[in-house]
């Protein structure tokens, strides 16, 4: 009690600078998870890599990033949060510079891996810095501020990447990190402090770290490369799946039983953290999977450009930012977080259900309000999940709890994208077979369309045989767009059903208002 009475939280400009430093570092990490995706074609042409090889620039970053996220709490205690956070920003910044200067594929892949090592610390450490900058009664506002970065980063990444690549060159998607990173490192060293009551771990859990590297690295490789290698038809994918499963079993056993665990899995005994982790997994799937699916949907099915797609998604991201601020205020005033999350679930379900009725005539006006609904729904779901997941944890356990939550959300996104890919391929094949059943000489509407197109081409001076071949080719393209559209509609309906699964989990969460996040825990145990 005496320790809690002497705590002084930053206020005014000091708090503002601290929050800006943390959120800018988190945004650096989150934006770089997706900024490269839209530039892969230009990068592969510049450094002479194939489409399959260039995907390693994404995979290497994701693997090192997900490995470091749950280790951030332990690393912060080992080196001191201020030193670890600043060094991580510098590693990320220097690696970004050398990524932009890379002239070979494997040089770029290596620097992307190092960039992910630096970036892995930024997400979790940023959350703990922001949470500890506010007193316990305002922790919901702190989580809302962090949640804005979680939502905006993946959304703005492709838009920013497309703009820089189209107007300058792909190198600038990395160079732009350098001035921001240097400024963030300076602010970090100046304003960030070490955690109150933190102490160095007595032993380093090298076995746990090794098992985590093997498990997460293998799983991420399977998720990233599985679709291109036909999943378990590939011996390579089958081998890495077995390694990932064995690694996770060994990791869980080690961390659950070892006294000086690198990742405190025993924190999952906390009911809310366990349920919050499940919800984080689902939210990660919804957030990243829909960002992955929608651009493919409108570009393949409706002919949108990449720039148009990126610009369209900005209002929805801003709606998420607004909703996070609203939810932070509502939670601070004592509104039931379960009710707020259920409202968010209904909003996201509404978005997915409306999207499942898309047609070839759908345009920006049709998609605008569903995406605004999605933006508000994600905000209503994510902010309470982050707050309740950490509710009741001791202050010294917050970084570990935040690390677990962030890792599970990132893995949820990776699993979501992989699952959507598998379902999409299956639905494309199924819908293609169904539609082609009607493309024959006995189907009168089909024949009428072919004859109309044939006459149209013939009237332009083409020979009759050439005109008919062109008519069939154009009809085939139309069928392809139709089956793609139906497949994406099926995907959005599956997302809607997945969102509904959140409702019973939300009802199981315990809203213990008296169990706020402890500001400090410095007594000896």
C-alpha positions as CSV (number, residue, x, y, z in Angstrom):
1,X,0.0,0.0,0.0
2,X,2.9,2.4,0.8
3,X,4.5,1.6,-2.5
4,X,1.2,2.3,-4.4
5,X,0.8,5.6,-2.6
6,X,4.2,6.8,-3.8
7,X,3.7,6.0,-7.5
8,X,3.8,9.1,-9.8
9,X,2.3,8.6,-13.2
10,X,3.5,10.9,-16.1
11,X,1.1,13.7,-16.9
12,X,0.5,16.3,-19.6
13,X,3.3,16.7,-22.2
14,X,5.4,14.0,-20.6
15,X,2.7,11.4,-21.0
16,X,1.8,12.6,-24.5
17,X,5.5,12.2,-25.7
18,X,5.7,8.7,-24.0
19,X,2.5,7.5,-25.7
20,X,3.5,9.0,-29.1
21,X,6.9,7.2,-28.8
22,X,5.3,3.9,-27.9
23,X,2.6,4.0,-30.5
24,X,5.0,5.2,-33.3
25,X,7.2,2.2,-32.5
26,X,4.2,-0.2,-32.6
27,X,3.1,1.3,-35.9
28,X,6.5,0.7,-37.4
29,X,6.3,-3.0,-36.6
30,X,2.6,-3.4,-37.6
31,X,2.9,-1.5,-40.9
32,X,5.9,-3.5,-42.0
33,X,3.9,-6.8,-41.6
34,X,1.9,-5.8,-44.7
35,X,3.7,-2.9,-46.5
36,X,5.9,-5.2,-48.5
37,X,3.0,-7.3,-49.9
38,X,1.9,-4.8,-52.6
39,X,5.6,-4.4,-53.8
40,X,6.6,-8.0,-54.2
41,X,6.4,-7.9,-58.0
42,X,8.6,-4.8,-58.3
43,X,11.1,-6.2,-55.8
44,X,11.3,-9.6,-57.5
45,X,12.0,-7.9,-60.9
46,X,14.6,-5.6,-59.4
47,X,16.7,-8.3,-57.6
48,X,16.0,-11.1,-60.1
49,X,13.9,-13.4,-57.9
50,X,11.0,-15.7,-58.7
51,X,7.5,-15.2,-57.3
52,X,8.0,-18.2,-55.0
53,X,11.4,-17.0,-53.8
54,X,10.4,-13.4,-53.1
55,X,7.7,-14.7,-50.7
56,X,10.5,-15.4,-48.3
57,X,10.9,-11.6,-47.6
58,X,7.4,-11.8,-46.0
59,X,8.0,-15.2,-44.3
60,X,11.3,-14.4,-42.7
61,X,10.0,-11.2,-41.1
62,X,6.9,-13.0,-39.8
63,X,8.9,-15.9,-38.3
64,X,11.3,-13.8,-36.3
65,X,8.6,-11.3,-35.3
66,X,6.2,-13.9,-33.8
67,X,9.1,-15.6,-32.0
68,X,10.2,-12.4,-30.3
69,X,6.8,-11.1,-29.3
70,X,6.3,-13.5,-26.3
71,X,9.9,-13.2,-25.3
72,X,9.7,-9.4,-24.9
73,X,8.7,-9.5,-21.3
74,X,11.7,-11.7,-20.3
75,X,14.1,-9.7,-22.5
76,X,12.9,-6.4,-21.0
77,X,13.6,-7.7,-17.5
78,X,16.9,-9.1,-18.5
79,X,18.3,-5.9,-20.2
80,X,16.0,-3.3,-18.6
81,X,13.0,-2.0,-20.6
82,X,14.5,1.3,-21.5
83,X,17.7,-0.2,-23.0
84,X,15.9,-3.2,-24.6
85,X,13.2,-1.0,-26.2
86,X,15.7,1.6,-27.6
87,X,18.1,-1.1,-28.9
88,X,15.2,-2.9,-30.6
89,X,14.1,0.3,-32.4
90,X,17.7,0.8,-33.5
91,X,18.0,-2.8,-34.8
92,X,14.7,-2.4,-36.7
93,X,15.8,0.9,-38.1
94,X,19.3,-0.2,-39.2
95,X,17.8,-3.4,-40.7
96,X,15.3,-1.3,-42.6
97,X,18.1,0.8,-44.1
98,X,19.9,-2.4,-45.3
99,X,16.7,-3.9,-46.6
100,X,16.3,-0.8,-48.9
101,X,20.0,-1.2,-50.0
102,X,19.8,-4.9,-50.6
103,X,20.7,-6.1,-54.2
104,X,20.2,-9.8,-53.8
105,X,17.3,-12.0,-52.6
106,X,19.0,-13.7,-49.7
107,X,20.5,-10.4,-48.5
108,X,17.1,-8.9,-48.4
109,X,15.7,-12.0,-46.6
110,X,18.4,-11.9,-44.0
111,X,17.9,-8.3,-43.2
112,X,14.1,-8.8,-43.1
113,X,14.7,-11.5,-40.5
114,X,16.8,-9.1,-38.4
115,X,14.2,-6.4,-38.9
116,X,11.6,-8.9,-37.4
117,X,13.8,-9.5,-34.4
118,X,13.9,-5.8,-33.6
119,X,10.2,-5.4,-34.5
120,X,9.1,-8.2,-32.2
121,X,9.9,-6.2,-29.1
122,X,8.1,-3.1,-30.2
123,X,4.5,-4.4,-30.1
124,X,4.4,-5.9,-26.6
125,X,6.7,-3.4,-25.0
126,X,4.8,-0.5,-26.5
127,X,1.6,-1.8,-24.9
128,X,3.2,-2.1,-21.4
129,X,4.7,1.4,-21.7
130,X,1.3,2.9,-22.6
131,X,-0.6,0.9,-19.9
132,X,1.9,1.9,-17.2
133,X,1.7,5.6,-18.2
134,X,-1.9,5.7,-16.9
135,X,-3.3,5.1,-13.4
136,X,-5.3,1.9,-13.0
137,X,-8.7,3.6,-13.3
138,X,-7.7,4.8,-16.9
139,X,-6.2,1.6,-18.1
140,X,-9.1,1.2,-20.6
141,X,-8.1,4.4,-22.3
142,X,-4.5,3.2,-22.5
143,X,-5.6,-0.1,-24.2
144,X,-7.8,1.9,-26.5
145,X,-4.9,4.0,-27.6
146,X,-2.8,0.9,-28.2
147,X,-5.6,-0.8,-30.1
148,X,-5.8,2.1,-32.6
149,X,-2.2,1.2,-33.7
150,X,-3.1,-2.5,-33.8
151,X,-5.9,-1.8,-36.3
152,X,-4.4,1.1,-38.3
153,X,-1.0,-0.6,-38.9
154,X,-2.1,-3.6,-41.1
155,X,-4.7,-1.4,-42.9
156,X,-2.4,1.5,-43.8
157,X,0.5,-0.8,-44.7
158,X,-0.6,-1.8,-48.2
159,X,-1.8,1.8,-49.0
160,X,1.5,3.3,-48.0
161,X,3.5,0.6,-49.8
162,X,1.5,1.1,-53.0
163,X,2.0,4.9,-52.9
164,X,5.7,4.8,-52.3
165,X,6.3,2.1,-54.9
166,X,4.2,3.8,-57.6
167,X,5.6,7.3,-57.0
168,X,9.2,6.6,-56.0
169,X,10.6,3.0,-55.8
170,X,10.2,-0.1,-53.6
171,X,13.3,0.9,-51.7
172,X,11.4,3.7,-50.0
173,X,9.1,1.3,-48.2
174,X,12.1,0.6,-46.1
175,X,13.9,3.9,-46.2
176,X,10.8,5.7,-44.7
177,X,11.4,3.8,-41.5
178,X,14.9,5.3,-40.9
179,X,14.0,8.9,-39.9
180,X,10.9,7.7,-37.9
181,X,13.0,5.0,-36.2
182,X,15.8,7.3,-35.2
183,X,13.4,9.8,-33.7
184,X,11.6,7.1,-31.8
185,X,14.9,5.7,-30.5
186,X,15.9,9.2,-29.2
187,X,12.5,9.7,-27.6
188,X,12.7,6.2,-26.1
189,X,16.1,6.8,-24.5
190,X,15.0,10.2,-23.2
191,X,11.5,9.4,-21.8
192,X,11.0,5.6,-21.4
193,X,11.8,4.3,-17.9
194,X,12.4,0.8,-16.6
195,X,9.5,-1.1,-15.2
196,X,8.7,-0.5,-11.5
197,X,9.7,-3.4,-9.4
198,X,11.2,-5.4,-12.3
199,X,14.2,-7.7,-11.6
200,X,16.5,-9.7,-13.8
201,X,15.5,-13.4,-14.3
202,X,17.7,-15.6,-12.1
203,X,18.2,-18.1,-15.0
204,X,17.8,-17.9,-18.7
205,X,15.4,-20.5,-20.1
206,X,17.5,-21.5,-23.1
207,X,15.6,-24.7,-23.6
208,X,12.2,-22.9,-23.6
209,X,13.5,-20.3,-26.0
210,X,14.8,-23.0,-28.4
211,X,11.6,-24.9,-28.4
212,X,9.6,-21.7,-29.0
213,X,11.9,-20.9,-32.0
214,X,11.4,-24.4,-33.4
215,X,7.7,-24.5,-32.8
216,X,6.7,-21.0,-34.0
217,X,9.2,-20.9,-36.8
218,X,8.0,-24.3,-38.2
219,X,4.3,-23.4,-37.9
220,X,4.8,-20.0,-39.5
221,X,6.6,-21.7,-42.4
222,X,3.8,-24.2,-42.9
223,X,1.2,-21.4,-42.9
224,X,3.1,-19.2,-45.3
225,X,4.3,-21.9,-47.7
226,X,1.5,-24.5,-47.4
227,X,-0.8,-23.2,-50.1
228,X,2.0,-22.8,-52.7
229,X,3.3,-26.4,-52.0
230,X,-0.2,-28.1,-52.0
231,X,-0.1,-28.6,-48.2
232,X,0.4,-32.2,-47.0
233,X,1.0,-33.5,-50.5
234,X,4.5,-31.9,-49.9
235,X,6.9,-33.9,-47.8
236,X,8.5,-30.6,-46.7
237,X,5.3,-29.2,-45.3
238,X,4.5,-32.6,-43.6
239,X,7.9,-32.6,-42.0
240,X,7.6,-29.0,-40.7
241,X,4.1,-29.8,-39.4
242,X,5.4,-32.7,-37.3
243,X,8.3,-30.5,-36.1
244,X,5.9,-27.7,-35.2
245,X,3.6,-30.1,-33.3
246,X,6.5,-31.7,-31.4
247,X,8.0,-28.3,-30.6
248,X,4.7,-26.9,-29.2
249,X,4.2,-29.9,-27.0
250,X,7.7,-29.7,-25.7
251,X,7.4,-25.9,-25.3
252,X,4.1,-26.1,-23.3
253,X,5.5,-28.8,-21.0
254,X,8.7,-26.9,-20.4
255,X,7.1,-23.5,-19.7
256,X,4.4,-25.0,-17.6
257,X,6.8,-26.9,-15.3
258,X,10.0,-24.8,-15.3
259,X,10.4,-22.4,-12.4
260,X,12.2,-19.7,-14.5
261,X,10.1,-20.0,-17.7
262,X,10.9,-17.5,-20.5
263,X,7.2,-17.4,-21.3
264,X,4.9,-17.8,-18.3
265,X,2.2,-20.0,-19.8
266,X,0.9,-20.6,-16.2
267,X,-0.6,-17.2,-16.5
268,X,-3.3,-18.9,-18.7
269,X,-4.7,-20.2,-15.4
270,X,-6.2,-16.7,-15.2
271,X,-9.7,-17.3,-16.6
272,X,-10.0,-14.0,-18.4
273,X,-6.5,-14.2,-20.0
274,X,-7.3,-17.7,-21.3
275,X,-10.6,-16.6,-22.8
276,X,-9.1,-13.4,-24.0
277,X,-6.5,-15.3,-25.8
278,X,-9.2,-17.3,-27.7
279,X,-10.9,-14.1,-28.6
280,X,-7.6,-12.5,-29.6
281,X,-7.1,-15.4,-31.9
282,X,-10.5,-14.9,-33.5
283,X,-10.1,-11.1,-33.8
284,X,-6.7,-11.6,-35.4
285,X,-8.3,-13.9,-38.0
286,X,-11.1,-11.4,-38.7
287,X,-8.8,-8.4,-38.8
288,X,-6.0,-9.8,-41.0
289,X,-8.1,-12.3,-43.0
290,X,-10.6,-9.7,-44.2
291,X,-7.8,-7.3,-45.1
292,X,-6.3,-10.2,-47.1
293,X,-9.5,-11.3,-48.8
294,X,-11.2,-8.0,-49.7
295,X,-8.4,-6.7,-52.0
296,X,-8.3,-10.0,-53.9
297,X,-12.1,-9.9,-54.1
298,X,-12.5,-6.5,-55.6
299,X,-9.4,-6.6,-57.9
300,X,-10.1,-10.1,-59.4
301,X,-13.9,-10.0,-59.3
302,X,-14.7,-6.3,-59.9
303,X,-11.5,-5.0,-61.6
304,X,-10.4,-2.5,-58.9
305,X,-6.9,-1.1,-59.0
306,X,-4.5,-1.6,-56.0
307,X,-4.5,2.2,-55.3
308,X,-8.3,2.3,-55.4
309,X,-8.5,-0.6,-53.0
310,X,-6.1,0.8,-50.5
311,X,-7.8,4.2,-50.5
312,X,-11.2,2.6,-50.0
313,X,-10.1,0.9,-46.8
314,X,-8.9,4.1,-45.0
315,X,-12.4,5.2,-43.8
316,X,-13.0,1.9,-42.2
317,X,-9.7,2.0,-40.4
318,X,-10.5,5.6,-39.1
319,X,-13.9,4.3,-37.9
320,X,-12.0,1.7,-35.8
321,X,-9.9,4.5,-34.3
322,X,-13.0,6.5,-33.4
323,X,-14.7,3.4,-31.9
324,X,-11.7,2.5,-29.8
325,X,-11.8,6.0,-28.3
326,X,-15.5,5.7,-27.6
327,X,-15.1,2.2,-26.0
328,X,-12.3,3.5,-23.8
329,X,-14.5,6.1,-22.4
330,X,-17.5,3.7,-21.9
331,X,-15.3,1.2,-20.1
332,X,-13.9,4.0,-17.8
333,X,-17.4,5.0,-16.9
334,X,-18.2,1.4,-15.9
335,X,-20.2,0.1,-18.8
336,X,-20.3,-3.7,-18.9
337,X,-17.5,-4.8,-21.3
338,X,-19.4,-8.0,-22.2
339,X,-22.3,-6.0,-23.6
340,X,-19.9,-3.8,-25.6
341,X,-18.2,-6.9,-27.0
342,X,-21.5,-8.5,-28.0
343,X,-22.5,-5.3,-29.8
344,X,-19.2,-5.4,-31.6
345,X,-19.8,-9.0,-32.5
346,X,-23.2,-8.1,-34.0
347,X,-21.6,-5.3,-36.0
348,X,-18.9,-7.5,-37.5
349,X,-21.4,-10.2,-38.2
350,X,-23.6,-7.6,-40.0
351,X,-20.6,-6.6,-42.1
352,X,-19.7,-10.2,-43.1
353,X,-23.4,-11.0,-43.8
354,X,-23.9,-8.0,-46.1
355,X,-20.6,-8.7,-47.9
356,X,-21.8,-12.2,-48.6
357,X,-24.5,-10.8,-50.9
358,X,-22.0,-9.0,-53.2
359,X,-22.8,-9.1,-56.9
360,X,-21.1,-8.0,-60.2
361,X,-23.0,-4.7,-59.9
362,X,-21.6,-3.9,-56.4
363,X,-19.6,-0.7,-56.2
364,X,-17.9,1.5,-53.6
365,X,-21.2,2.8,-52.3
366,X,-22.3,-0.8,-51.6
367,X,-19.2,-1.6,-49.6
368,X,-18.7,1.7,-47.8
369,X,-21.2,1.3,-44.9
370,X,-20.4,-2.4,-44.3
371,X,-16.7,-1.4,-43.9
372,X,-17.7,1.4,-41.5
373,X,-19.7,-1.2,-39.6
374,X,-16.7,-3.5,-39.6
375,X,-14.5,-0.7,-38.3
376,X,-16.7,0.1,-35.4
377,X,-17.3,-3.6,-34.7
378,X,-13.6,-4.4,-34.5
379,X,-13.0,-1.5,-32.1
380,X,-15.9,-2.6,-29.9
381,X,-14.5,-6.2,-29.7
382,X,-10.7,-5.5,-29.5
383,X,-10.5,-2.9,-26.7
384,X,-12.5,-4.7,-24.0
385,X,-10.6,-8.0,-24.9
386,X,-7.2,-6.3,-24.3
387,X,-8.4,-4.8,-21.0
388,X,-10.1,-7.9,-19.6
389,X,-7.2,-10.1,-20.7
390,X,-4.9,-8.2,-18.4
391,X,-7.4,-7.7,-15.6
392,X,-6.3,-9.0,-12.3
393,X,-2.7,-9.7,-13.4
394,X,0.1,-8.5,-11.2
395,X,2.0,-5.5,-12.6
396,X,5.2,-7.7,-13.1
397,X,3.1,-10.2,-15.1
398,X,1.6,-7.6,-17.5
399,X,4.4,-7.8,-20.1
400,X,4.2,-11.6,-20.1
401,X,0.3,-11.5,-20.4
402,X,0.5,-8.8,-23.2
403,X,3.2,-10.9,-25.0
404,X,1.0,-13.9,-25.0
405,X,-2.1,-12.0,-26.2
406,X,-0.2,-10.3,-29.0
407,X,1.5,-13.5,-30.2
408,X,-1.8,-15.3,-30.2
409,X,-3.5,-12.5,-32.2
410,X,-0.6,-12.5,-34.8
411,X,-0.9,-16.3,-35.1
412,X,-4.6,-16.0,-35.4
413,X,-4.1,-13.7,-38.4
414,X,-1.6,-16.1,-40.0
415,X,-3.9,-19.1,-39.5
416,X,-6.9,-17.0,-40.7
417,X,-5.1,-16.2,-44.0
418,X,-4.0,-19.8,-44.5
419,X,-7.5,-21.1,-43.8
420,X,-9.1,-18.6,-46.1
421,X,-6.7,-19.6,-48.9
422,X,-7.6,-23.2,-48.5
423,X,-11.3,-22.5,-48.5
424,X,-11.0,-20.2,-51.4
425,X,-9.2,-22.7,-53.5
426,X,-11.8,-25.4,-52.6
427,X,-14.8,-23.1,-53.3
428,X,-13.3,-21.8,-56.6
429,X,-13.0,-25.4,-57.9
430,X,-16.5,-26.3,-56.6
431,X,-18.2,-23.2,-58.0
432,X,-16.3,-23.5,-61.3
433,X,-17.6,-27.1,-61.8
434,X,-21.2,-26.0,-61.0
435,X,-21.2,-23.0,-63.4
436,X,-19.5,-24.9,-66.2
437,X,-22.4,-27.5,-66.1
438,X,-24.6,-24.8,-67.6
439,X,-22.0,-23.7,-70.3
440,X,-23.1,-26.1,-73.1
441,X,-25.0,-26.1,-76.4
442,X,-28.1,-27.3,-74.6
443,X,-28.4,-24.3,-72.4
444,X,-30.4,-21.7,-74.3
445,X,-29.3,-18.5,-72.4
446,X,-25.6,-19.6,-72.8
447,X,-26.0,-20.1,-76.5
448,X,-27.9,-16.8,-76.9
449,X,-25.0,-15.0,-75.2
450,X,-22.4,-16.7,-77.3
451,X,-24.3,-16.0,-80.5
452,X,-24.8,-12.4,-79.6
453,X,-21.0,-11.9,-78.9
454,X,-20.2,-13.8,-82.1
455,X,-22.4,-11.5,-84.2
456,X,-20.8,-8.5,-82.4
457,X,-17.3,-9.6,-83.3
458,X,-18.3,-10.6,-86.8
459,X,-19.8,-7.1,-87.4
460,X,-16.4,-5.6,-86.5
461,X,-14.8,-7.5,-89.5
462,X,-13.6,-10.8,-87.8
463,X,-14.0,-14.1,-89.6
464,X,-16.9,-16.2,-88.3
465,X,-14.6,-18.9,-86.7
466,X,-12.4,-16.2,-85.0
467,X,-15.4,-14.3,-83.8
468,X,-16.9,-17.5,-82.3
469,X,-13.6,-18.4,-80.5
470,X,-13.4,-14.8,-79.1
471,X,-17.0,-15.1,-78.0
472,X,-16.3,-18.3,-76.1
473,X,-13.1,-16.8,-74.6
474,X,-15.0,-13.7,-73.4
475,X,-17.8,-15.9,-72.0
476,X,-15.1,-18.1,-70.2
477,X,-13.7,-14.9,-68.5
478,X,-17.2,-13.9,-67.5
479,X,-17.7,-17.4,-65.9
480,X,-14.3,-17.1,-64.1
481,X,-15.3,-13.7,-62.6
482,X,-18.7,-15.1,-61.6
483,X,-17.2,-18.2,-59.8
484,X,-14.6,-15.9,-58.1
485,X,-17.4,-13.6,-56.9
486,X,-19.5,-16.5,-55.5
487,X,-16.4,-18.0,-53.8
488,X,-15.6,-14.7,-52.0
489,X,-19.3,-14.4,-51.0
490,X,-18.9,-17.9,-49.5
491,X,-15.8,-16.7,-47.6
492,X,-17.5,-13.7,-46.1
493,X,-20.4,-16.0,-44.9
494,X,-17.9,-18.3,-43.2
495,X,-16.4,-15.2,-41.5
496,X,-19.9,-14.3,-40.3
497,X,-20.3,-17.8,-38.8
498,X,-16.9,-17.6,-37.2
499,X,-17.8,-14.3,-35.6
500,X,-20.9,-15.8,-34.1
501,X,-18.8,-18.3,-32.2
502,X,-17.4,-15.4,-30.2
503,X,-20.7,-14.8,-28.5
504,X,-20.7,-17.8,-26.1
505,X,-17.0,-17.2,-25.3
506,X,-17.8,-13.5,-24.4
507,X,-20.6,-14.6,-22.0
508,X,-18.1,-16.8,-20.1
509,X,-15.8,-13.8,-19.3
510,X,-15.8,-12.7,-15.7
511,X,-16.1,-8.9,-15.3
512,X,-14.6,-8.4,-11.9
513,X,-14.6,-4.6,-11.5
514,X,-12.6,-4.7,-8.3
515,X,-9.8,-6.6,-10.0
516,X,-8.1,-3.8,-11.8
517,X,-4.7,-4.0,-13.3
518,X,-2.3,-3.6,-10.4
519,X,-0.1,-0.6,-10.8
520,X,2.8,-2.1,-9.0
521,X,3.8,-5.2,-7.2
522,X,7.2,-4.8,-5.4
523,X,6.7,-6.9,-2.3
524,X,8.7,-10.0,-1.9
525,X,6.9,-13.3,-2.4
